[in-house]
Amino acid sequence: MNINGVCPVLAVPFTKNGDVDYASFKSLVDWIISLGTKSVLFFGVASENIKLSDEERYELLELLLTQRAGSDLKVIASVADHSADLAIRRAQDYQNMGVDFINILPPTFFNPTAKQINHHIATILANVRIPVIVQHLPQGGGVEDVAELVSLSKTFEHLKMIKCEANPPEQSIKRVHQLSNNKVETLIGWGGIHWAAGARAGARGIQPGCSLTDLYLWAEESLLSGDQGEFENRLSKFLPIIAEWINTVEELVAAEKYVLAKRELIESPYCRAPTVELSEKVKAQAEQLIDLAESISKARI
């Protein structure tokens, strides 16, 4: 059981007062499931994970797991604690709650050494039994060479996937498959902006934001049918804008929230500070992508 295709990172809606909007979150999850989405990542950057309390994380995850009952949706829960001691506890909690995968975001605070990062990951792997995905994010302070992460799979067979977020990711993807003899599979992060090249390199799926999940699924249809030309044509209609937004991560998060609110999938586009105020250009781009998604939806009726 591995993750394939479009695996969106769920946003966390807030009220205008900055409280978690659990009703909007429930509606968002229902929409994601209605699209036929097969998996989601929760507590990613697009979830504003570092701006959530532990109480909020556990309540949101419990709600997600309840909402997905009866569907085929797989839930990947991210563990991003800097301390291995805390990360182990969280990973075990999430495992006991019933998630399908643990995602490990390695520590980057104060630039830990490769040895310290590998110890952190190995310690978590040694204390859970469900499948694990590890993020390779060298531009965020992680280890440069993905080989050290792959080597952990020799000891821990439940290290099933590596999320390759080098920019661009193709070489990392190829290296993971080569070094593991295709036993460890790969995902693409970073908004999916390198999806076409990453798919050619062997990546099994992507983890973009969730506001335009239907557009990503629309593009995936061409990929699965083997029409590479149409796949890249469809990507060209929306990924260049996503690539602009992701140059500033807080802008991407705010733009995602803006799209979700405009589509009436959540009540408010509120982001917890620190955040950014969206320019009129970004808002116009968001409206353009919403129009594209709606036109595709109408054409299917």
Secondary structure, DSSP 8 states (H G I E B T S, - for coil): ----EE--B----B-TTS-B-HHHHHHHHHHHHHTT--EEEESSGGGTGGGS-HHHHHHHHHHHHHHTTTS--EEEEEE--SSHHHHHHHHHHHHHHT-SEEEE----TT---HHHHHHHHHHHHTT--S-EEEEE-GGGT--S-THHHHHGGGT-TTEEEEEE-SSS-HHHHHHHHHHHTTSSEEEE-GGGTTHHHHHHHT--EE--BSTTHHHHHHHHHHHHHT-HHHHHHHHTTTHHHHHHHTTSHHHHHHHHHHHHHHTTSSS-----SS-----HHHHHHHHHHHHHHHHHHHHH-
